[in-house]
Amino acid sequence: MQTIASFRKASPGILASAALALRDDVPQVTKAEVASILKRCAGRLGIKGYAYQILDMLLAISSPDDWRTDRRPVVAVSNGKAAFDLGVSEKTITRALRSLVEAGIIAYRDSPTGRRFVNGEGEAYGLDFSPARQRYAELAALASAHGAEWRSMRETIRRSQSVARQIVDALEQLVRDGHNTTAFEKQFNALIANFHERRADPDFVQELMDLLIDVLQHYQTDEQEESDASHRQSKETNMSPAQDNSVPLYTNTTPPNFVNKKRNRASARSLNQYDIGSADKLALEKKPVRAGLPAQDLKQAESPDEIAHLLRLGCRQLKADWGISAGSWAEMEPHIDTLRGIVQIPVEAWLAGVKAGGRINAAAAIAIVAEKMIRAAAGLPGGTEIRRPARYFLSMLYRSETGELNLLPSLRALAKSGMN
């Protein structure tokens, strides 16, 4: 039976550890498993400094065979030997061991004389790791919570840094465009005065994001005028031959009568139905064919399910920095205004994009633009510095009018670069 020497001043923690060591329902765990868990949650238990060094030394001395369910993991090492090995005083060892006992990691298993030894019958007296073994499930949960808290804190720090960089970039752009940013700069400087102390605070991240949204909403751009001009130019360029047959696109030496004989495709209208000149015939015959996917392949490439899957994979930074999931229209619809603010796209440009490609394709396109710009600001793989985001956005969607919209290459590239 385990005893506590009479010279020890018992405390509630010491008594609790002794009670744990006396339990008979011993869990089947190994020394390596317990050691790994103890190292991961030592900070949560208040074990640090010399106490952590002594814990590491005791675990190294403990024999793996002693961790079987029919034995006790007792370490019989004297305070003097431990002090000599660590280069500290015995008083330091005594205080550190007491802190380990009160933390519920080890228990005193004292002999009648207080000495630590192993007798000839296999009975050991010393420092018993039975409390740690009994608490394995509890300590494992504590270590898991500790790791989750660290990951959350690290992600919050990254978001703080990313949003702060985006604010600086947006303010610089406002200054270049001739806007007065004094109020925004004062607010930003007040927020980052103690950046390193607050960067792991989610409330601080929210304050930065609110400021960024205000800065982006204040931004006024002339992209709409340029987009309208681009739209008109695109419509003129992509007019079909039936709409404008007055100017040949190419010139060649093929005789007109050869055209009349050979143009017998089932999908083409017969030229004999129209009273047009030979130059127009040449223009129709030599209209360049788009180098892209066949019609059936394009239909398959634009499968909504595949696009939704690739949006989730490709727009990971948008989810990490802004909490916006791009997997479906229902997920993105509440955040469309935020997305427009992120990429500086006026509402008129957004409505023009919806009219050209539909709201689903427009949502996917704006998510792609936002993901590329966010990655570029953070210096991440797959990022693209887009100087005219509204024009970039509309140029993607105007292709849908001619059947040339294909978002999959951009999404696959983003998904692949996001995994590296």
C-alpha positions as CSV (number, residue, x, y, z in Angstrom):
1,M,0.0,0.0,0.0
2,Q,1.3,3.4,-0.9
3,T,2.1,5.7,2.0
4,I,3.2,9.3,2.5
5,A,6.1,9.8,4.9
6,S,5.3,11.6,8.1
7,F,7.8,14.3,7.6
8,R,5.9,15.6,4.5
9,K,3.4,18.4,4.9
10,A,0.4,17.1,3.1
11,S,-1.7,19.4,0.9
12,P,-5.0,18.7,-1.0
13,G,-3.0,18.3,-4.2
14,I,-0.6,15.7,-2.6
15,L,-3.6,13.8,-1.2
16,A,-5.4,13.8,-4.5
17,S,-2.4,12.4,-6.3
18,A,-2.1,9.7,-3.7
19,A,-5.7,8.7,-4.2
20,L,-5.2,8.5,-7.9
21,A,-2.2,6.2,-7.5
22,L,-4.3,3.8,-5.3
23,R,-7.0,3.2,-7.9
24,D,-7.2,-0.3,-9.4
25,D,-8.8,0.5,-12.7
26,V,-5.5,1.0,-14.5
27,P,-5.8,2.1,-18.2
28,Q,-3.7,0.4,-20.8
29,V,-1.3,3.0,-22.0
30,T,2.4,3.1,-22.8
31,K,5.1,5.2,-21.4
32,A,5.6,6.9,-24.8
33,E,1.9,7.9,-25.0
34,V,1.8,9.4,-21.6
35,A,5.1,11.2,-22.1
36,S,3.9,12.7,-25.4
37,I,0.7,14.0,-23.8
38,L,2.6,15.4,-20.8
39,K,5.0,17.3,-23.0
40,R,2.1,18.8,-25.0
41,C,0.1,20.0,-22.1
42,A,2.8,20.8,-19.6
43,G,2.2,24.6,-20.0
44,R,-1.5,24.2,-19.3
45,L,-0.6,22.4,-16.0
46,G,1.8,25.1,-14.9
47,I,4.8,22.9,-15.4
48,K,7.8,25.0,-16.5
49,G,11.4,25.8,-15.7
50,Y,13.1,23.3,-13.4
51,A,9.9,21.3,-12.9
52,Y,9.7,20.6,-16.6
53,Q,13.4,19.6,-16.7
54,I,12.9,17.2,-13.8
55,L,9.8,15.8,-15.4
56,D,11.8,15.1,-18.6
57,M,14.6,13.5,-16.5
58,L,12.1,11.2,-14.6
59,L,10.4,10.1,-17.8
60,A,13.8,9.2,-19.3
61,I,14.7,7.1,-16.3
62,S,11.4,5.3,-16.1
63,S,11.4,1.8,-17.5
64,P,8.8,1.1,-20.2
65,D,8.1,-2.3,-18.6
66,D,7.0,-0.6,-15.4
67,W,4.0,0.9,-17.4
68,R,2.3,-2.5,-17.8
69,T,-1.1,-2.7,-16.1
70,D,0.2,-5.2,-13.5
71,R,3.1,-2.9,-12.4
72,R,3.6,0.6,-11.2
73,P,5.7,3.2,-13.0
74,V,7.9,4.2,-10.0
75,V,11.2,6.0,-10.4
76,A,13.6,5.5,-7.5
77,V,16.0,8.4,-7.8
78,S,17.3,10.4,-4.8
79,N,17.1,14.2,-4.7
80,G,20.8,14.4,-4.4
81,K,21.4,12.4,-7.6
82,A,18.8,14.4,-9.5
83,A,20.4,17.7,-8.2
84,F,23.8,16.5,-9.3
85,D,22.6,15.5,-12.8
86,L,20.8,18.8,-13.4
87,G,23.4,21.0,-11.7
88,V,21.0,22.6,-9.2
89,S,20.5,22.5,-5.4
90,E,18.5,19.7,-3.6
91,K,16.1,22.4,-2.4
92,T,15.3,23.2,-6.0
93,I,14.6,19.5,-6.7
94,T,12.4,19.3,-3.6
95,R,10.3,22.3,-4.7
96,A,10.0,21.1,-8.3
97,L,8.9,17.6,-7.3
98,R,6.3,19.0,-5.0
99,S,4.9,21.1,-7.8
100,L,4.7,17.9,-10.0
101,V,2.8,16.1,-7.3
102,E,0.4,18.9,-6.7
103,A,-0.2,19.1,-10.4
104,G,-1.4,15.5,-10.4
105,I,1.4,14.1,-12.5
106,I,3.3,12.0,-9.9
107,A,2.7,10.8,-6.4
108,Y,4.9,10.1,-3.4
109,R,5.4,6.4,-2.8
110,D,7.5,6.6,0.4
111,S,9.2,3.8,2.2
112,P,8.9,3.8,6.1
113,T,12.3,5.6,6.2
114,G,11.6,7.9,3.4
115,R,14.3,6.4,1.2
116,R,13.7,5.6,-2.5
117,F,14.8,2.1,-3.6
118,V,13.8,-1.1,-5.2
119,N,13.8,-4.1,-2.8
120,G,14.6,-7.7,-3.8
121,E,10.9,-8.6,-4.1
122,G,10.3,-6.1,-6.9
123,E,8.7,-3.6,-4.6
124,A,9.7,0.0,-5.5
125,Y,9.6,3.2,-3.5
126,G,10.1,6.6,-5.0
127,L,8.1,8.8,-7.4
128,D,5.1,7.1,-8.9
129,F,3.7,8.1,-12.3
130,S,0.4,6.3,-11.7
131,P,-1.6,9.6,-11.4
132,A,-0.5,10.7,-14.9
133,R,-1.4,7.2,-16.2
134,Q,-4.9,7.4,-14.5
135,R,-5.5,10.8,-16.0
136,Y,-4.4,9.9,-19.5
137,A,-7.8,10.6,-21.2
138,E,-8.2,13.9,-19.3
139,L,-4.6,15.0,-20.2
140,A,-5.1,14.0,-23.8
141,A,-8.2,16.2,-24.1
142,L,-6.3,19.0,-22.4
143,A,-3.4,18.7,-24.9
144,S,-5.9,18.7,-27.8
145,A,-7.6,21.8,-26.5
146,H,-4.1,23.4,-26.1
147,G,-3.2,22.6,-29.7
148,A,-6.6,23.9,-31.0
149,E,-6.1,27.2,-29.1
150,W,-2.6,27.6,-30.6
151,R,-3.9,27.0,-34.1
152,S,-6.7,29.5,-33.6
153,M,-4.3,32.1,-32.2
154,R,-1.9,31.6,-35.1
155,E,-4.7,31.9,-37.7
156,T,-5.9,35.1,-36.0
157,I,-2.4,36.6,-36.1
158,R,-2.2,35.8,-39.8
159,R,-5.5,37.4,-40.5
160,S,-4.6,40.5,-38.5
161,Q,-1.4,40.9,-40.6
162,S,-3.2,40.2,-43.9
163,V,-6.0,42.7,-43.2
164,A,-3.5,45.4,-42.0
165,R,-1.6,45.0,-45.3
166,Q,-4.8,45.3,-47.3
167,I,-5.7,48.5,-45.5
168,V,-2.3,50.0,-46.3
169,D,-2.6,49.0,-49.9
170,A,-6.1,50.5,-50.2
171,L,-5.0,53.8,-48.5
172,E,-2.1,54.1,-50.9
173,Q,-4.4,53.6,-53.8
174,L,-6.8,56.3,-52.5
175,V,-3.8,58.7,-52.2
176,R,-2.7,58.0,-55.7
177,D,-6.3,58.7,-56.9
178,G,-6.3,62.0,-55.2
179,H,-8.5,61.2,-52.2
180,N,-8.1,62.6,-48.7
181,T,-7.3,59.7,-46.3
182,T,-6.4,61.7,-43.2
183,A,-9.3,60.3,-41.1
184,F,-8.7,56.7,-42.2
185,E,-5.0,57.1,-41.4
186,K,-5.6,58.4,-37.9
187,Q,-8.0,55.5,-37.2
188,F,-5.6,53.0,-38.6
189,N,-2.6,54.4,-36.6
190,A,-4.7,54.3,-33.4
191,L,-5.6,50.6,-34.1
192,I,-2.0,49.4,-34.7
193,A,-0.4,51.4,-31.9
194,N,-0.3,48.2,-29.9
195,F,-0.5,45.8,-32.8
196,H,1.8,43.1,-31.4
197,E,-0.2,42.9,-28.1
198,R,-3.6,42.7,-29.8
199,R,-2.9,40.9,-33.0
200,A,-4.1,37.5,-31.5
201,D,-7.4,39.0,-30.4
202,P,-10.4,38.2,-32.7
203,D,-12.1,41.5,-31.7
204,F,-9.0,43.4,-33.0
205,V,-9.3,41.5,-36.3
206,Q,-12.9,42.5,-36.6
207,E,-12.0,46.2,-35.9
208,L,-9.4,46.0,-38.7
209,M,-11.9,44.4,-41.1
210,D,-14.5,47.0,-40.4
211,L,-12.0,49.7,-41.2
212,L,-11.0,48.0,-44.4
213,I,-14.6,47.8,-45.5
214,D,-15.1,51.5,-44.8
215,V,-12.0,52.3,-46.8
216,L,-13.1,50.2,-49.8
217,Q,-16.6,51.6,-49.7
218,H,-15.1,55.1,-49.8
219,Y,-13.1,54.2,-52.9
220,Q,-14.5,55.6,-56.1
221,T,-13.2,54.5,-59.4
222,D,-13.7,55.3,-63.0
223,E,-13.8,51.6,-64.0
224,Q,-17.5,51.7,-65.0
225,E,-16.7,54.1,-67.9
226,E,-13.8,51.9,-69.0
227,S,-16.0,48.8,-68.6
228,D,-18.8,50.3,-70.8
229,A,-16.2,51.1,-73.5
230,S,-14.8,47.6,-73.2
231,H,-18.3,46.2,-73.4
232,R,-19.1,48.1,-76.6
233,Q,-15.8,47.1,-78.2
234,S,-16.3,43.5,-77.3
235,K,-19.8,43.5,-78.8
236,E,-18.5,45.0,-82.0
237,T,-15.6,42.5,-82.2
238,N,-17.8,39.4,-81.5
239,M,-20.6,40.3,-84.0
240,S,-21.6,37.3,-86.1
241,P,-21.3,37.3,-89.9
242,A,-25.0,37.5,-90.3
243,Q,-25.0,40.8,-88.4
244,D,-22.1,42.4,-90.4
245,N,-21.0,41.0,-93.7
246,S,-19.6,44.1,-95.3
247,V,-15.9,43.7,-94.5
248,P,-13.9,40.5,-94.9
249,L,-12.0,39.3,-91.8
250,Y,-9.3,37.7,-93.9
251,T,-8.2,37.6,-97.5
252,N,-7.1,34.6,-99.4
253,T,-6.8,33.3,-103.0
254,T,-9.5,30.7,-102.9
255,P,-11.8,31.2,-105.9
256,P,-15.5,32.0,-105.0
257,N,-16.8,29.1,-107.1
258,F,-14.7,26.7,-105.0
259,V,-16.4,28.1,-101.9
260,N,-19.9,27.4,-103.4
261,K,-18.9,23.8,-104.2
262,K,-17.3,22.9,-100.9
263,R,-19.4,24.6,-98.2
264,N,-21.9,21.9,-97.6
265,R,-21.7,21.5,-93.8
266,A,-25.1,20.5,-92.2
267,S,-24.6,23.1,-89.5
268,A,-23.9,26.0,-91.9
269,R,-26.5,28.0,-93.8
270,S,-26.3,27.7,-97.6
271,L,-24.7,30.7,-99.2
272,N,-27.0,30.4,-102.1
273,Q,-29.9,31.6,-99.9
274,Y,-28.3,35.1,-99.7
275,D,-27.6,37.6,-102.4
276,I,-24.1,38.7,-101.2
277,G,-20.9,39.5,-103.0
278,S,-17.8,37.3,-103.3
279,A,-15.9,39.3,-100.7
280,D,-18.6,38.6,-98.1
281,K,-18.5,34.9,-99.1
282,L,-14.8,34.9,-98.4
283,A,-15.3,36.5,-95.0
284,L,-17.9,33.9,-94.0
285,E,-15.7,31.0,-95.2
286,K,-12.5,32.3,-93.5
287,K,-14.1,33.4,-90.1
288,P,-11.5,32.3,-87.5
289,V,-12.6,29.3,-85.4
290,R,-12.1,29.7,-81.6
291,A,-9.3,27.5,-80.3
292,G,-11.0,26.0,-77.3
293,L,-13.2,23.2,-76.1
294,P,-15.8,21.6,-78.4
295,A,-19.4,22.4,-77.5
296,Q,-20.0,19.1,-75.6
297,D,-16.8,19.5,-73.7
298,L,-17.6,23.1,-72.8
299,K,-20.9,22.0,-71.4
300,Q,-19.3,19.4,-69.3
301,A,-16.5,21.8,-68.2
302,E,-19.1,24.2,-66.9
303,S,-20.8,21.7,-64.7
304,P,-22.1,23.5,-61.6
305,D,-21.0,20.7,-59.3
306,E,-17.5,20.7,-60.6
307,I,-17.2,24.5,-60.4
308,A,-18.6,24.5,-56.9
309,H,-16.1,21.9,-55.8
310,L,-13.2,23.8,-57.4
311,L,-14.4,27.1,-55.9
312,R,-14.2,25.5,-52.4
313,L,-10.7,24.3,-53.1
314,G,-9.4,27.3,-54.9
315,C,-10.8,30.1,-52.8
316,R,-9.3,29.0,-49.5
317,Q,-7.7,32.3,-48.7
318,L,-11.0,34.1,-49.2
319,K,-12.5,31.7,-46.6
320,A,-9.5,32.1,-44.2
321,D,-9.2,35.9,-44.3
322,W,-12.9,36.9,-44.7
323,G,-14.9,33.8,-43.7
324,I,-16.6,33.8,-47.1
325,S,-17.3,30.3,-48.5
326,A,-17.5,30.3,-52.3
327,G,-19.1,26.8,-52.7
328,S,-22.6,27.9,-53.9
329,W,-24.7,31.0,-54.7
330,A,-26.6,30.6,-51.4
331,E,-23.3,30.8,-49.5
332,M,-22.0,33.8,-51.5
333,E,-25.1,35.9,-51.9
334,P,-25.0,37.6,-48.4
335,H,-21.4,38.5,-49.0
336,I,-21.6,40.0,-52.6
337,D,-21.3,43.6,-51.3
338,T,-18.3,42.7,-49.2
339,L,-16.7,40.9,-52.2
340,R,-17.3,44.0,-54.4
341,G,-15.6,46.1,-51.7
342,I,-12.6,43.8,-51.5
343,V,-11.9,43.9,-55.2
344,Q,-13.1,47.5,-55.8
345,I,-15.9,46.7,-58.3
346,P,-18.7,49.3,-58.5
347,V,-22.3,48.1,-58.3
348,E,-22.9,49.1,-61.9
349,A,-20.1,46.8,-63.1
350,W,-21.5,43.9,-61.0
351,L,-25.0,44.3,-62.5
352,A,-23.4,44.4,-66.0
353,G,-21.6,41.2,-65.2
354,V,-24.7,39.5,-64.0
355,K,-26.6,40.6,-67.1
356,A,-23.8,39.2,-69.3
357,G,-23.1,35.9,-67.6
358,G,-25.8,35.3,-65.0
359,R,-25.6,35.7,-61.3
360,I,-24.0,32.2,-60.7
361,N,-21.1,32.9,-63.2
362,A,-20.8,36.4,-61.9
363,A,-20.4,35.2,-58.3
364,A,-17.8,32.6,-59.4
365,A,-15.9,35.3,-61.4
366,I,-15.8,37.8,-58.5
367,A,-14.7,35.1,-56.1
368,I,-11.8,34.2,-58.5
369,V,-10.8,37.9,-58.8
370,A,-10.9,38.4,-55.0
371,E,-8.9,35.2,-54.3
372,K,-6.2,36.3,-56.7
373,M,-5.9,39.8,-55.3
374,I,-5.9,38.5,-51.7
375,R,-3.1,36.1,-52.4
376,A,-1.1,38.8,-54.2
377,A,-1.4,41.1,-51.3
378,A,-0.2,38.4,-48.9
379,G,2.5,37.2,-51.2
380,L,1.0,33.7,-51.5
381,P,1.3,31.3,-54.5
382,G,-1.4,31.8,-57.2
383,G,-1.8,35.5,-56.5
384,T,-2.2,38.0,-59.3
385,E,-1.8,41.8,-59.1
386,I,-4.9,43.1,-60.9
387,R,-4.7,46.8,-61.5
388,R,-8.2,47.1,-63.1
389,P,-10.3,44.6,-61.3
390,A,-13.7,45.8,-62.8
391,R,-12.4,45.4,-66.3
392,Y,-10.8,42.0,-65.5
393,F,-14.2,40.9,-64.0
394,L,-16.3,42.0,-66.9
395,S,-13.9,40.7,-69.5
396,M,-14.4,37.2,-68.1
397,L,-18.2,37.4,-68.2
398,Y,-18.6,39.0,-71.6
399,R,-17.1,35.8,-73.0
400,S,-20.3,34.0,-72.0
401,E,-22.2,35.8,-74.7
402,T,-20.1,34.0,-77.3
403,G,-20.0,30.7,-75.5
404,E,-16.3,31.2,-74.5
405,L,-16.7,31.5,-70.7
406,N,-14.7,28.7,-69.1
407,L,-13.8,29.3,-65.4
408,L,-12.3,25.9,-64.8
409,P,-8.7,26.6,-65.8
410,S,-8.4,29.5,-63.4
411,L,-10.1,27.5,-60.6
412,R,-7.8,24.5,-61.1
413,A,-4.7,26.7,-61.0
414,L,-5.9,28.3,-57.8
415,A,-6.8,25.0,-56.2
416,K,-3.4,23.5,-57.2
417,S,-1.4,26.5,-56.0
418,G,-3.4,26.6,-52.7
419,M,-2.3,23.0,-51.9
420,N,1.4,23.8,-52.2
